[in-house]
Amino acid sequence: MNIIEVENLVKKYDKFIAVKGIDFTVKQGEIFGLLGPNGAGKTTTVEILEGLRKATSGIASIDGIDVSKNSKGVKKIIGVQLQECSFFDKLTLYEIIEMFSVLYSTNSDINSILEKVGLLEKKNSYYKPLSGGQKQRLSIAVALVNNPKVLFLDEPTTGLDPQARRNMWELISEIKKDGKTIILTTHYMEEAEILCDRVAIIDSGKIVKIDSPKNLISELLNSGFVTEKRYQEATLEDVFLDLTGKSLREY
Amino acid sequence: MKIYLIIASSTIKMYFRRTQSLFWTLFFPVVMMIGLGFFGFGEYEKPKLGIIDRANNTTSKEFINNLQQKQYIEIDQNIEENYEENLLEHLTDSVLIIPENFGSSNNKIEIYYEKSNSELAYSFQDTSLFLLQNLQDNNFTVEILEKKFEHENQGYKGFLVPGIVALAIMQSGILGVVFTIINYKSQGVLKRLQAAPINPGHFLIGQLISRLLILTIQTVVLFIIGVLILDINIALGNIYAWINIGIFSILGSILFLFIGLAISGASPNEDYAAPFANLITFPMMFLSGVFFDNELLPDWISNITEFLPLTPLVESLRESALYGTNTFELLPELITILAWIMVAFGVGVKTFKWE
């Protein structure tokens, strides 16, 4: 069953066209990746789905609700983690979640949400001194206050150290197990390969290809592609994690 | 309703946790008030004597002429109309009245003063007697009389406290809103709020409620400090004073919060907003009668500054605090403030953007 349907979506700005008529569907319960270089139109597409921008033309709907006609209705059933956002600096994490819980008119168990993202011990500290990984996890906690059907994660691991990134992957997999549909944008192909059931590759405002990572790779290999890189038993990241351990580094 | 309340209560929590905001809204105006109030800045002026000449004959003219020779006295002969008010506000230190038939049937000159200005009245008496001895006749008398007022003149500090209260309402009203909205915008806090199922109105009204409460606390604290430390007497407990102070400080707060909103909306980006806010508040600081009476400005300037948003707030708070003037008499100030509120509200709501 499709929970997200996008048809011929176009977004024009004054001088350039960010999204040039894209179509895709997302199935309930899957992690759907949007991949593409900077400026490809990923964030614009996501922000239209989140009700933050109006599409110039085309249709986008989530769980049968048309985003352009009822953005408030859509906002109620989705969770949003934005790429560049921040929270109130002089509120504790508990107070931030509490506030958003009221803004979404829900009555969520704040402690269990904080526990889910591993921030229960930090419930009384402010947002500002958190590490990058903790900030991202708070952002996800806020996105979970309304128990959303669809969760949007816009580059959730950008700027995180390898330990925090792996921790984030685990968190995302756990959220998926709760039956939530996740839209993930990322620059890290490794991340998409591990997490995503299907990915759409976007370039210059158009979707170049949609399929599962596995199918895309075998398709490329079948076309006679040979990697230039010699096969390595381990990567530098493996060395790094072997030397520094996999546990999170934050205080 | 719950949404407004959570935004308002969170804003207040953050306000009291941020030490620099407390500094600007309370510490700074208090220091300014106490400093200027105690040192009596603005009180060193030539003693001013108003003269009402009811005789208008050669004797009276000669006497006035002799008085005018005295360089240390400033003479004002256009005082007739509201000399009592001028006495109370110390715009004129004493008023000397020359009776009809002066020099023939009536030789008694009267000098009126306000209670706290008695020393100057005595010195005017001495000077007058000395000058009159040189006139042809010798049986002139000069009597000094205290003009009784319902209130007493409270000197410069009485003038200053309501001015500083109004100034503080403007500063923290405008700057509080501008800096909060700019910070929220540049940090992406507003964007995250936009992603929640709320309207901009929820955020703005929640902000306004909390800021209004903060400004009210600030106003009360500043007046209390004025009463306790500077020993000013707010309209001798006149009930009108308190009602007016309440009405005008709340309306003034709403006005400057809306102006803050309009500034943050009308600025093309955050780099412009702070200078823009200063550009608007700075001239009013000196042109709206906060530190000195606007009547000291040339008429053509004071005719314009009368309509600045801060002027009616300064004047209404000062009138209420010093004389307990009733609300009806402050109607022109009320109308000016309401007109500005509508302008600022219109601009603020039209220009507000989440991003």
Interface residues (C-beta under 8 A of the other chain):
Chain A: E50 G51 L52 K72 G73 K75 K76 V80 L82 E84 C85 S86 F87 F88 D89 K90 L91 E95 E98 M99 F100 V102 L103 Y104 S105 V142
Chain B: K2 I3 I6 I7 S10 K13 M14 R17 R18 Q187 G188 V189 K191 R192 L193 Q194 A195 A196 P197 I198 H202
